[in-house]
Amino acid sequence: MAPTRPTCSRSGALCGQLLLALTILTFTCDACKKVVLQIPSQLDAEKFVGRVNLKECFQSANLIHSSDPDFQILEDGSVYTTNAILLSSEERSFTILLYNTENQEEKKLLVLLQHQTKVLKKRHSKEKVLRRAKRRWAPIPCSMQENSLGPFPLFLQQIQSDTAQNYTIFYSIRGPGVDREPTNLFYVERDTGNLYCTRPVDREEYESFELIAFATTPDGYTPELPLPLVIRIEDENDNYPIFTETTYVFTVSENCRVGSTVGQVCATDKDEPDTMHTRLKYSIIEQLPAYPTLFSMHPATGVITTSSSQLDRELVDKYQLKIKVQDMDGQYFGLQTTSTCIINIGDVNDNLPTFTRTSYVTSVEENTVDVEILRVTVEDKDLMNTVNWRANYTILKGNENGNFKIVTDPKTNEGVLCVVKPLNYEERQQVNLQIGVVNEALYFKEASSQSVMSTATVTVNVKNQDEGPECSPAVQTVQIKENVPVGTKSNGYKAYDPETRSSSGIRYRKLTDPKGWVTIDENEGSITIFRNLDREAESIRDGIYNITILASDKDGRTCTGTLGIILEDANDNAPVILKQTVVICKTVLSSADIVAVDPDGPTNGPPFDFSLESDPDSDLERKWRLIKINDTAARLFFQEDLPFGTYRVPLRVTDRHGLSLITPLNVILCNCVTENDCTLRTDARTGHGEVRLGKWAILAILLGIALLFCILFTLVCGGTGAAKQPKVFPDDLAQQNLIVSNTEAPGDDKICPKNGFTTHTAGSSAQGICGTLGSGVKNGGQETIEMVKSGQQTLESCRGTGHHHTLDSCRGGPVEVDNCRYTYSEWHNLTQTHLGEESIRGHTLIKN
C-alpha cells in the first residue's frame, strides 16, 4: 500500500474543494524527481507555493527559469507566484518545466519533455491503472503547507495496502496530531485510507508530525506492520525579522580612518533556518544629518563601518541612522523591519587651546608674596571638562628668579598668575613674562611642542612701597680672636633703608645671645665683648658664634638678621689623653696605643710629642718605653717581665707650639686575651679588683640559703614533736601516775583537761606550765614532783590560784598538792638520760 494522489474525476470529493495539484518537473538527467505540491484554486502574487530540491537535478543552479511565467523559482528551490492566479475547475493539474539557460542540452530536454507531457495527459487513465498495481505498504513522505487556507478538511494523501485485494481493510492512524496534542488535527477515512487535515498548522510550533498508520481486517487481523508516516510542514514566510534592540547606540572617535568599525546590529527570524525565509539582508535607509554620507553597513553581517574620514565632533557630535533588515535575501517581496541606530562621535584632542588675547598687563607691589595678580583665559573647541579641554599653563620666559607661578583653575580652566617670591622695586621696576598653554592630553596630530603651543606675553609692573629697614645680607660676619679682653669693641650688624641706602636712624637690639658674651650698641649696631670668648665651648660649631639682631626704623618697621662671630683660634688648650686607663693583655701583647687630642684648631694642634714624665730616682724609663706612631698617637711598651697589676705611668704630651700637659696614665697588666676578659674580673692576676656575680649565680645562692632554712626548720619541728611524745618516762614508771602536790591549802580554781600537763596560775603575775616530764610550775613556793601508784589514773593538768592547787577529781577524788613540789635530785636523775639521747639523735641528723 502506498499513498496516492487524488484523481481528476469530477465526481470526486476533491473536485468540490477546488484543490489543484501543481506538478513541477525538473529535468537535467534521469535523477530528476516529480514533486507534488497542493495549492488552492486562488493564489495571490508573490505567494509561496513550495520548495523543490534543485541539487538533485542541477549542478549549477545560478540561472534557473520556469517555463510558466506565472511562477518563479529561487536559488534555494523556493517556488513563488509572480502574478495572481485563479484556476478554473477544469484546470486540475499542469506542469512547470525548469531549465538552466547555461546548458544547451537541458533546452533540448525541455522540448522533449513538453511533448512527453502531452503524451502523459492522453495516457493518464492508463497510467493510473498501472500505478494502482504498483502500490505497496511503505512510508512515503508527505508535506503540508503552513497556515494553509483550506478549505478544510484538507486532503493530504491516500494510504493503501496491497492486502486490500484479498481482505476487507480498515485504516487508522495514531500519534501527535491524532490522539496526542494537538489532538484531532489529522484523521483518516477508515474505508478509503484518505488522510485529511482539519485546520491550519503553524510550522514555528510544529515542524513535522510522525504518525503511525494501521491496516486491519474487521475481525482484528493485521496483515501489515504499522506504517510510520511523516507529515512535514512546509514553511511559509509568515514571520518578520526582528532586531535584537529597538535602538542601537554606538560611539566612534572623530577623525578615524575609513573602514573603522562602528558597531554591529543583529536580527532574528523564526522561520525555517537556512532558507530564503531566514536569509536576512541589512541596509541603511536614512542618515541624519543626511550629508555627507559617512557610514555603510555590510548586508550580510550588519556591521556598520565608516565610509569617510570627515567625522568632526565639533561640527556634528551625533548621527542617527534608520536601518532595515529584510528576509528573502532583500528581495522586494521579503518581509522587513526597521530600527534606529544612534552613533555618538567621540572626542579627540584635535583642537589646541588658544589665548583669547595675545598680551596682558598687570601690576604688583614690591615685597608682597602669595597673591594673585592676573587671570588669563583660553578657548578650546574640544569636549568640556575632559583631558582634551583642560589646560596646562607654563611660564616660558622671564621667571628666572622664580618670583611667579601660574596654575589652572579647575572650575573655569583659567590660568592664575601668582607671585610666590617678593619683588624689589629698587632692583627691577618691570618684569616681562611669556606664558604658554597646552592640554592635559597629547595633541592628536603629530607635531612639535613649539608648533602646537599657544603663547601670550604678560607685563608685570612693580609698584614702589615705603618699606622699613632692609637686613641685607641676612647673615653678616665679624672676626674676633678668642680670649680677647672683656670690653673689646668690634664691628657688628648693619641694616639700611632701601630708599636712601643709608643706615642712619636705624636702631638695633639683640634677640638671641645664647651665652651672653656680647652687648650691642643701639645706634651703631657694633658689639662689645661682655664675657670671655671660648672657641672650644660646647655650643660652638665650626668656630662660629651666632646672635640674632633686630633692626627697626623710626616708624617701627623692622627686619631681622644674623651676626656670625667667627672666633679666631688661640693656643689655649694643651693636648689631652682622653683614655686614661689602658689594658695590656700580657699573654698576647706587649704594648698599648695612646691617642691624644687637642681642642684647639689645626694651627695650634698636632703634631704632638709624647714623653715619660719621671723623677731622676725613678726606674720608670727602665720599665716602660714610648714610640711615636703618628702625629697624634704613640705606643707604650713594658720592657721588663713585670708582674700582673696596675701601674701608674705619667705621660707628657706637647703640641706644636710647646703647650703641654702631664696625664697620669693607669696601665693594667692582665693575664687575658682581650680587654673585656680583664675588665670583668680582677683577681690575683692583676693585684686587686672586684668579683662580679651574674644574676643566675645570685639566684643559686638564694636558693641554697632557702634550702638550708627549710632543713633547719624541719629539724627543729621534728625535735619538738619528739619531745611532746608521752614516752619520756622511764620504763619502770609506765604504770605510775605523776602527782603534782603542794603542801599549802588547795586553791579555788582547778581545771584538769586531758591534752597535757598544763597548769595555769590565774590572778597572779606568774604563769606555769606542767607539761611533759621535766616541767614544773613556779609560784613562789617549793615545788616537788611525786610519783604515786594509784591504778591507771594520771595527772594531766593542774591549775590553781596563789600557792594552793587542788588535784582534780579526775583521779578519783580531791588531792592536795604542794604547788607541784619536787626534789631536784630526783628530777635530774629522771631526765638526764633522756636528754642525752635526744641530743645525740639531733647531732646525728645535723651531720647527715
PEKAUR-V26458 format. One record per helix or strand. SS is the DSSP state (alpha for helix, beta for strand). FROM is the first residue (numbers start at 1). TO is the last residue. If there is no record, write none. Layout:
SS;FROM;TO  SS;FROM;TO
//
This chain:
beta;4;4  alpha;13;16  beta;19;26  beta;34;40  beta;42;43  beta;48;51  alpha;54;56  beta;64;66  beta;71;73  beta;78;81  beta;85;86  beta;93;100  alpha;104;122  alpha;124;133  beta;142;145  beta;154;158  alpha;162;165  beta;169;176  beta;180;180  beta;186;188  beta;194;197  beta;208;217  beta;227;234  beta;242;243  beta;247;253  beta;261;264  beta;267;268  alpha;276;278  beta;281;288  beta;295;297  beta;303;306  beta;318;326  alpha;328;330  beta;336;346  beta;354;355  beta;359;365  beta;371;376  beta;378;379  beta;391;397  beta;404;408  beta;415;419  beta;430;439  beta;454;463  beta;469;470  beta;475;481  beta;489;490  beta;496;497  beta;502;502  beta;507;512  beta;518;520  beta;527;529  beta;541;541  beta;544;552  beta;558;568  beta;576;577  beta;581;585  beta;591;597  alpha;602;604  beta;609;612  alpha;620;623  beta;624;628  beta;633;638  beta;645;654  beta;660;670  alpha;675;680  alpha;695;723  alpha;731;733  beta;737;742  beta;761;761  beta;784;788  beta;800;801  beta;804;807  alpha;809;811  beta;815;818  alpha;824;847
//
